[in-house]
Amino acid sequence: MSIAQRAPEYIRAISPYIPGKPISELAREMGLREEEVVKLASNENPLGASPKALEAAQKALKEAHRYPDGNGFALKTALTRKFGVAQDQIVLGNGSNDLLDLCARAFLHAQTSAIYSQYAFAVYPLAVKSVGAQGIEVLARNFGHDLPGMLTAIRSDTRLVFIANPNNPTGNFLPGSEIEAFLDAAPSDVLIVLDEAYNEYLDPEQRYDAVAWLAKYPNLVIIRTFSKIYGLGGLRAGYALANPAVADLLNRVREPFNVNNVALAAAEAALGDAEFLSRSHAVNHAGKAQLIAGLNALGLEFIPSSGNFLTFRVADTAAVNRKLLEQGVIVRPLGNYQMPEWLRVTIGLPEENERFLAALKQTLGRAA
Ligand SMILES: *Cc1c(COP(=O)(O)O)cnc(C)c1O
């Protein structure tokens, strides 16, 4: 038997995550300068990171030889102030992906199941399958979560339900009232993981207070990230807010030093930069309108999005994607999401959106 065959069948059955193509790779492949490449493939903040976060990161780098504070006291303190939760309700992660994994590791094993929606974030099945549990995918409704359907799918062996709001890669939004109704109806011994990676991009009228629900639903875990609007995807930091008993379990299975010095410092500073946050929201709001106008002009169908990206339909995704790449524009094909006719574009700066729309128009050979 080969060494690879020694890995459990459930590990060998995992399909790898396909990330957005890095700028350096496309530049190499197409003989372009890196400055010529527009990357709109990974839902990154086109403004970069908050200057305050970068300054804090620089300072923290000088302590590179020191182990980080494994408890993340300073960042947790900033989070307790912002959300009115206690220190023991917070778990920090090496990106929120880490926290999704911790939930799976703490609550699942081979004889259990977890529920997620069709077209939901690809990391959910990865996290579930890597611990040998069974993933139950519930059919989507208009590309979004069918919460009543997900409720019906809960079995006696179900320990966990993932809900992404807004969802990636479709951008669908669930009003707070619908999530609250789901929490009310779900068994209290099933962990409900509410992944709010794009929460800060919501418009004021969409906002809801998930943190207030923690007092009422001890089976709720809220997961947020510093990778999206905070612009720190490269540093890896996220946080979970939960009932102290749940947070304690997640803390037991995490790596003792899972969040590094630089990420901790940058995240803390980013959390306090309200000006950067509102500027990022405004740039995204305007960029979304720009892209929607452009896609409409090209006669392309898209899914209404509450995130910092838009998912649109083209007939021949492979050909369109290739031609965009040849013009130095990276978007995300969604074949691995069972959406072979769709491409996802991250909302960029006005000039990046323009580059993308011009390249798309050129590719489709259409007047707009
Ligand atoms: C990007 C994303 C994440 C997490 O990214 P991290 O960089 O690991 O924090 C989590 N959930 C969704 C839905 C995302 O799109």
Ligand as a Chemical Component Dictionary entry (heavy atoms), coordinates in Angstrom:
data_LIG
# 
_chem_comp.id                   LIG 
_chem_comp.type                 NON-POLYMER 
_chem_comp.pdbx_formal_charge   0 
_chem_comp.three_letter_code    LIG 
# 
loop_
_chem_comp_atom.comp_id 
_chem_comp_atom.atom_id 
_chem_comp_atom.alt_atom_id 
_chem_comp_atom.type_symbol 
_chem_comp_atom.charge 
_chem_comp_atom.model_Cartn_x 
_chem_comp_atom.model_Cartn_y 
_chem_comp_atom.model_Cartn_z 
_chem_comp_atom.pdbx_ordinal 
LIG C1 C1 C 0 -13.364 35.318 2.667 1  
LIG C2 C2 C 0 -14.343 34.563 3.480 2  
LIG C3 C3 C 0 -14.027 34.047 4.726 3  
LIG C4 C4 C 0 -12.742 34.084 5.407 4  
LIG O1 O1 O 0 -11.617 34.451 5.034 5  
LIG P1 P1 P 0 -10.393 34.543 6.050 6  
LIG O2 O2 O 0 -9.400  35.254 5.230 7  
LIG O3 O3 O 0 -10.013 33.152 6.399 8  
LIG O4 O4 O 0 -10.852 35.305 7.240 9  
LIG C5 C5 C 0 -14.998 33.407 5.470 10 
LIG N1 N1 N 0 -16.228 33.269 4.999 11 
LIG C6 C6 C 0 -16.584 33.737 3.803 12 
LIG C7 C7 C 0 -17.987 33.557 3.361 13 
LIG C8 C8 C 0 -15.651 34.390 3.004 14 
LIG O5 O5 O 0 -16.006 34.818 1.796 15 
# 
loop_
_chem_comp_bond.comp_id 
_chem_comp_bond.atom_id_1 
_chem_comp_bond.atom_id_2 
_chem_comp_bond.value_order 
_chem_comp_bond.pdbx_ordinal 
LIG C1 C2 SING 1  
LIG C2 C3 SING 2  
LIG C2 C8 DOUB 3  
LIG C3 C4 SING 4  
LIG C3 C5 DOUB 5  
LIG C4 O1 SING 6  
LIG O1 P1 SING 7  
LIG P1 O2 DOUB 8  
LIG P1 O3 SING 9  
LIG P1 O4 SING 10 
LIG C5 N1 SING 11 
LIG N1 C6 DOUB 12 
LIG C6 C7 SING 13 
LIG C6 C8 SING 14 
LIG C8 O5 SING 15 
# 
